[in-house]
């Protein structure tokens, strides 16, 4: 027992310093790995949320509504439809009807999510 105590008296500070440095060296890379894993987890959660079927369907419907609203404005502003094909009022009415149908469908999906 005396030999062990003499060893610690002589080399105690050096051994403590070496063990502390080894422990710090082993733990230094852990925080950066945890940060990277946390970022990857958050990216996966965002991807899962976006790929949720309701979200995807809602996005598709919102895009269709936007496209129909743009088409309605183009027809109204530029009056580019030739009268022999269809009257501009009939085409605008068709777009308005389609927008209303899509908005009703979108509202049903949003209410189903709640």
PAFIDREN-425507 format. One line per field, with one value per atom (N, C-alpha, C): x, y, z; residue in three letters; residue number from 1. Coordinates in nm, 2 decimals, decimal comma. Example, Ala and Ser with C-alpha at 12.3 -4.5 7.8 and 13.67 -1.06 7.14 Angstrom:
% residues 2
x	c(1,32/1,23/1,32/1,28/1,37/1,29)
y	c(-0,57/-0,45/-0,33/-0,22/-0,11/0,00)
z	c(0,78/0,78/0,78/0,71/0,71/0,79)
aa	c(Ala/Ala/Ala/Ser/Ser/Ser)
i	c(1/1/1/2/2/2)
//
This chain:
% residues 114
x	c(0,08/0,00/0,09/0,20/0,29/0,35/0,38/0,43/0,34/0,21/0,10/0,09/0,09/0,09/0,21/0,32/0,45/0,44/0,38/0,37/0,27/0,16/0,07/0,13/0,21/0,27/0,37/0,44/0,54/0,48/0,39/0,34/0,19/0,13/-0,02/-0,07/0,00/-0,04/-0,03/0,08/0,11/0,00/-0,03/-0,13/-0,27/-0,30/-0,43/-0,44/-0,33/-0,34/-0,35/-0,28/-0,29/-0,42/-0,48/-0,62/-0,72/-0,70/-0,80/-0,79/-0,67/-0,65/-0,71/-0,69/-0,75/-0,90/-0,96/-1,10/-1,16/-1,08/-1,13/-1,11/-1,01/-0,98/-1,09/-1,14/-1,24/-1,38/-1,40/-1,53/-1,54/-1,43/-1,43/-1,51/-1,50/-1,57/-1,72/-1,76/-1,90/-2,00/-1,96/-2,06/-2,08/-1,98/-2,00/-2,08/-2,05/-2,13/-2,28/-2,30/-2,44/-2,51/-2,43/-2,49/-2,53/-2,44/-2,47/-2,59/-2,59/-2,71/-2,84/-2,83/-2,95/-3,00/-2,90/-2,94/-3,00/-2,94/-3,00/-3,14/-3,16/-3,29/-3,39/-3,35/-3,45/-3,48/-3,38/-3,41/-3,50/-3,48/-3,57/-3,71/-3,73/-3,86/-3,93/-3,85/-3,91/-3,95/-3,87/-3,90/-4,03/-4,04/-4,15/-4,28/-4,27/-4,38/-4,42/-4,33/-4,36/-4,42/-4,37/-4,42/-4,55/-4,60/-4,73/-4,83/-4,91/-5,01/-5,10/-5,15/-5,24/-5,17/-5,05/-4,97/-4,95/-4,91/-4,88/-5,01/-5,12/-5,25/-5,29/-5,27/-5,30/-5,22/-5,09/-5,00/-5,04/-5,08/-5,12/-5,24/-5,34/-5,46/-5,44/-5,35/-5,32/-5,25/-5,16/-5,10/-5,20/-5,30/-5,40/-5,49/-5,52/-5,60/-5,52/-5,39/-5,31/-5,30/-5,28/-5,28/-5,41/-5,52/-5,65/-5,67/-5,63/-5,65/-5,56/-5,44/-5,36/-5,42/-5,47/-5,53/-5,66/-5,73/-5,85/-5,81/-5,70/-5,65/-5,60/-5,53/-5,48/-5,60/-5,70/-5,81/-5,88/-5,90/-5,97/-5,89/-5,76/-5,67/-5,64/-5,61/-5,57/-5,68/-5,78/-5,89/-5,84/-5,76/-5,69/-5,77/-5,88/-5,95/-6,03/-6,02/-6,09/-6,24/-6,32/-6,47/-6,52/-6,46/-6,51/-6,48/-6,38/-6,35/-6,45/-6,44/-6,53/-6,53/-6,64/-6,65/-6,56/-6,50/-6,41/-6,49/-6,62/-6,70/-6,72/-6,74/-6,76/-6,64/-6,52/-6,39/-6,37/-6,39/-6,37/-6,46/-6,58/-6,68/-6,63/-6,58/-6,52/-6,41/-6,32/-6,21/-6,26/-6,36/-6,41/-6,48/-6,55/-6,61/-6,51/-6,40/-6,29/-6,22/-6,20/-6,14/-6,22/-6,36/-6,45/-6,45/-6,45/-6,44/-6,32/-6,20/-6,08/-6,07/-6,12/-6,12/-6,20/-6,32/-6,40/-6,33/-6,26/-6,19/-6,07/-6,00/-5,89/-5,94/-6,06/-6,11/-6,15/-6,20/-6,24/-6,11/-6,00/-5,88/-5,82/-5,82/-5,77/-5,86/-5,99/-6,07/-6,05/-6,01/-5,99/-5,86/-5,77/-5,64/-5,66/-5,76/-5,78/-5,82)
y	c(-0,12/0,00/0,13/0,12/0,23/0,26/0,15/0,17/0,25/0,22/0,28/0,43/0,46/0,59/0,67/0,61/0,68/0,71/0,61/0,63/0,75/0,76/0,87/1,00/1,00/1,13/1,17/1,08/1,12/1,16/1,07/1,09/1,12/1,16/1,18/1,29/1,41/1,52/1,49/1,43/1,39/1,29/1,19/1,09/1,15/1,24/1,31/1,39/1,46/1,55/1,47/1,36/1,27/1,21/1,16/1,10/1,21/1,33/1,44/1,48/1,48/1,51/1,40/1,28/1,17/1,17/1,20/1,21/1,33/1,44/1,56/1,53/1,46/1,43/1,34/1,24/1,15/1,22/1,32/1,39/1,51/1,55/1,68/1,66/1,54/1,52/1,49/1,46/1,41/1,52/1,65/1,76/1,79/1,79/1,82/1,71/1,58/1,47/1,48/1,52/1,54/1,65/1,76/1,87/1,83/1,76/1,71/1,61/1,53/1,43/1,51/1,61/1,69/1,76/1,82/1,88/1,78/1,66/1,56/1,52/1,51/1,47/1,58/1,70/1,81/1,81/1,78/1,78/1,66/1,55/1,43/1,47/1,54/1,57/1,67/1,76/1,85/1,78/1,68/1,60/1,52/1,46/1,37/1,46/1,58/1,67/1,71/1,74/1,79/1,67/1,55/1,44/1,38/1,43/1,39/1,40/1,30/1,30/1,42/1,46/1,57/1,70/1,72/1,84/1,84/1,73/1,72/1,75/1,70/1,72/1,87/1,93/2,07/2,15/2,12/2,20/2,19/2,08/2,06/2,14/2,14/2,21/2,36/2,41/2,55/2,59/2,51/2,54/2,55/2,46/2,46/2,59/2,63/2,75/2,87/2,87/2,98/2,99/2,87/2,87/2,91/2,87/2,91/3,06/3,12/3,26/3,34/3,29/3,36/3,35/3,24/3,22/3,31/3,32/3,41/3,56/3,60/3,74/3,76/3,66/3,67/3,69/3,61/3,61/3,75/3,79/3,92/4,04/4,04/4,15/4,16/4,05/4,05/4,01/3,95/3,91/3,84/3,73/3,66/3,55/3,52/3,40/3,45/3,37/3,40/3,37/3,46/3,44/3,31/3,26/3,14/3,02/3,02/2,91/2,91/3,02/3,03/3,18/3,22/3,36/3,38/3,49/3,51/3,50/3,55/3,54/3,39/3,31/3,16/3,10/3,14/3,08/3,13/3,26/3,32/3,25/3,23/3,16/3,02/2,95/2,81/2,82/2,92/2,93/2,96/3,05/3,08/2,96/2,88/2,76/2,66/2,65/2,55/2,60/2,73/2,79/2,76/2,78/2,76/2,61/2,52/2,38/2,34/2,39/2,36/2,42/2,54/2,60/2,52/2,47/2,39/2,26/2,20/2,08/2,10/2,22/2,26/2,28/2,35/2,37/2,24/2,14/2,01/1,94/1,95/1,88/1,95/2,08/2,15/2,13/2,11/2,08/1,94/1,85/1,71/1,70/1,79/1,78/1,82/1,91/1,96/1,85)
z	c(0,00/0,00/0,00/0,07/0,08/-0,06/-0,13/-0,27/-0,36/-0,35/-0,43/-0,39/-0,26/-0,21/-0,26/-0,25/-0,30/-0,45/-0,52/-0,67/-0,69/-0,62/-0,64/-0,59/-0,49/-0,44/-0,55/-0,61/-0,71/-0,84/-0,89/-1,03/-1,03/-0,92/-0,91/-1,00/-0,99/-1,07/-1,22/-1,26/-1,40/-1,45/-1,37/-1,41/-1,42/-1,32/-1,33/-1,45/-1,48/-1,60/-1,73/-1,74/-1,86/-1,87/-1,76/-1,77/-1,80/-1,75/-1,78/-1,93/-1,98/-2,13/-2,21/-2,17/-2,25/-2,25/-2,14/-2,13/-2,21/-2,21/-2,29/-2,44/-2,47/-2,61/-2,67/-2,59/-2,63/-2,64/-2,56/-2,56/-2,65/-2,71/-2,79/-2,92/-2,98/-3,11/-3,09/-2,97/-2,95/-2,97/-2,93/-2,94/-3,09/-3,17/-3,31/-3,38/-3,34/-3,39/-3,35/-3,23/-3,18/-3,26/-3,28/-3,36/-3,50/-3,56/-3,70/-3,70/-3,60/-3,59/-3,57/-3,49/-3,46/-3,59/-3,67/-3,79/-3,89/-3,90/-3,98/-3,94/-3,81/-3,75/-3,79/-3,78/-3,81/-3,96/-4,04/-4,19/-4,22/-4,15/-4,18/-4,13/-4,02/-3,97/-4,07/-4,12/-4,22/-4,35/-4,39/-4,51/-4,48/-4,37/-4,33/-4,33/-4,27/-4,26/-4,40/-4,49/-4,62/-4,70/-4,68/-4,76/-4,71/-4,60/-4,55/-4,66/-4,67/-4,79/-4,79/-4,67/-4,67/-4,71/-4,66/-4,70/-4,85/-4,90/-5,05/-5,13/-5,08/-5,16/-5,14/-5,02/-5,00/-5,09/-5,10/-5,19/-5,33/-5,38/-5,52/-5,54/-5,45/-5,47/-5,47/-5,38/-5,37/-5,50/-5,56/-5,69/-5,80/-5,80/-5,90/-5,89/-5,77/-5,75/-5,80/-5,77/-5,81/-5,97/-6,03/-6,18/-6,24/-6,18/-6,24/-6,21/-6,10/-6,08/-6,18/-6,21/-6,30/-6,44/-6,48/-6,61/-6,62/-6,51/-6,51/-6,54/-6,47/-6,49/-6,63/-6,69/-6,83/-6,92/-6,91/-7,00/-6,99/-6,86/-6,84/-6,89/-6,86/-6,90/-7,05/-7,11/-7,25/-7,35/-7,30/-7,39/-7,51/-7,49/-7,59/-7,66/-7,61/-7,67/-7,79/-7,89/-8,02/-8,00/-8,05/-8,03/-8,09/-8,19/-8,25/-8,16/-8,08/-7,99/-7,87/-7,79/-7,68/-7,64/-7,58/-7,53/-7,41/-7,39/-7,27/-7,14/-7,14/-7,02/-6,98/-7,08/-7,05/-6,99/-7,05/-7,00/-6,86/-6,84/-6,70/-6,60/-6,64/-6,56/-6,52/-6,62/-6,60/-6,50/-6,51/-6,42/-6,28/-6,27/-6,14/-6,07/-6,15/-6,10/-6,05/-6,13/-6,09/-5,96/-5,95/-5,83/-5,71/-5,72/-5,61/-5,57/-5,67/-5,64/-5,56/-5,61/-5,55/-5,41/-5,39/-5,26/-5,16/-5,20/-5,12/-5,08/-5,18/-5,15/-5,05/-5,07/-4,98/-4,84/-4,83/-4,69/-4,62/-4,70/-4,64/-4,59/-4,67/-4,63/-4,50/-4,50/-4,38/-4,26/-4,28/-4,16/-4,12/-4,21/-4,17/-4,09/-4,11/-4,04/-3,89/-3,87/-3,73/-3,64)
aa	c(Unk/Unk/Unk/Unk/Unk/Unk/Unk/Unk/Unk/Unk/Unk/Unk/Unk/Unk/Unk/Unk/Unk/Unk/Unk/Unk/Unk/Unk/Unk/Unk/Unk/Unk/Unk/Unk/Unk/Unk/Unk/Unk/Unk/Unk/Unk/Unk/Unk/Unk/Unk/Unk/Unk/Unk/Unk/Unk/Unk/Unk/Unk/Unk/Unk/Unk/Unk/Unk/Unk/Unk/Unk/Unk/Unk/Unk/Unk/Unk/Unk/Unk/Unk/Unk/Unk/Unk/Unk/Unk/Unk/Unk/Unk/Unk/Unk/Unk/Unk/Unk/Unk/Unk/Unk/Unk/Unk/Unk/Unk/Unk/Unk/Unk/Unk/Unk/Unk/Unk/Unk/Unk/Unk/Unk/Unk/Unk/Unk/Unk/Unk/Unk/Unk/Unk/Unk/Unk/Unk/Unk/Unk/Unk/Unk/Unk/Unk/Unk/Unk/Unk/Unk/Unk/Unk/Unk/Unk/Unk/Unk/Unk/Unk/Unk/Unk/Unk/Unk/Unk/Unk/Unk/Unk/Unk/Unk/Unk/Unk/Unk/Unk/Unk/Unk/Unk/Unk/Unk/Unk/Unk/Unk/Unk/Unk/Unk/Unk/Unk/Unk/Unk/Unk/Unk/Unk/Unk/Unk/Unk/Unk/Unk/Unk/Unk/Unk/Unk/Unk/Unk/Unk/Unk/Unk/Unk/Unk/Unk/Unk/Unk/Unk/Unk/Unk/Unk/Unk/Unk/Unk/Unk/Unk/Unk/Unk/Unk/Unk/Unk/Unk/Unk/Unk/Unk/Unk/Unk/Unk/Unk/Unk/Unk/Unk/Unk/Unk/Unk/Unk/Unk/Unk/Unk/Unk/Unk/Unk/Unk/Unk/Unk/Unk/Unk/Unk/Unk/Unk/Unk/Unk/Unk/Unk/Unk/Unk/Unk/Unk/Unk/Unk/Unk/Unk/Unk/Unk/Unk/Unk/Unk/Unk/Unk/Unk/Unk/Unk/Unk/Unk/Unk/Unk/Unk/Unk/Unk/Unk/Unk/Unk/Unk/Unk/Unk/Unk/Unk/Unk/Unk/Unk/Unk/Unk/Unk/Unk/Unk/Unk/Unk/Unk/Unk/Unk/Unk/Unk/Unk/Unk/Unk/Unk/Unk/Unk/Unk/Unk/Unk/Unk/Unk/Unk/Unk/Unk/Unk/Unk/Unk/Unk/Unk/Unk/Unk/Unk/Unk/Unk/Unk/Unk/Unk/Unk/Unk/Unk/Unk/Unk/Unk/Unk/Unk/Unk/Unk/Unk/Unk/Unk/Unk/Unk/Unk/Unk/Unk/Unk/Unk/Unk/Unk/Unk/Unk/Unk/Unk/Unk/Unk/Unk/Unk/Unk/Unk/Unk/Unk/Unk/Unk/Unk/Unk/Unk/Unk/Unk/Unk/Unk/Unk/Unk/Unk)
i	c(1/1/1/2/2/2/3/3/3/4/4/4/5/5/5/6/6/6/7/7/7/8/8/8/9/9/9/10/10/10/11/11/11/12/12/12/13/13/13/14/14/14/15/15/15/16/16/16/17/17/17/18/18/18/19/19/19/20/20/20/21/21/21/22/22/22/23/23/23/24/24/24/25/25/25/26/26/26/27/27/27/28/28/28/29/29/29/30/30/30/31/31/31/32/32/32/33/33/33/34/34/34/35/35/35/36/36/36/37/37/37/38/38/38/39/39/39/40/40/40/41/41/41/42/42/42/43/43/43/44/44/44/45/45/45/46/46/46/47/47/47/48/48/48/49/49/49/50/50/50/51/51/51/52/52/52/53/53/53/54/54/54/55/55/55/56/56/56/57/57/57/58/58/58/59/59/59/60/60/60/61/61/61/62/62/62/63/63/63/64/64/64/65/65/65/66/66/66/67/67/67/68/68/68/69/69/69/70/70/70/71/71/71/72/72/72/73/73/73/74/74/74/75/75/75/76/76/76/77/77/77/78/78/78/79/79/79/80/80/80/81/81/81/82/82/82/83/83/83/84/84/84/85/85/85/86/86/86/87/87/87/88/88/88/89/89/89/90/90/90/91/91/91/92/92/92/93/93/93/94/94/94/95/95/95/96/96/96/97/97/97/98/98/98/99/99/99/100/100/100/101/101/101/102/102/102/103/103/103/104/104/104/105/105/105/106/106/106/107/107/107/108/108/108/109/109/109/110/110/110/111/111/111/112/112/112/113/113/113/114/114/114)
//
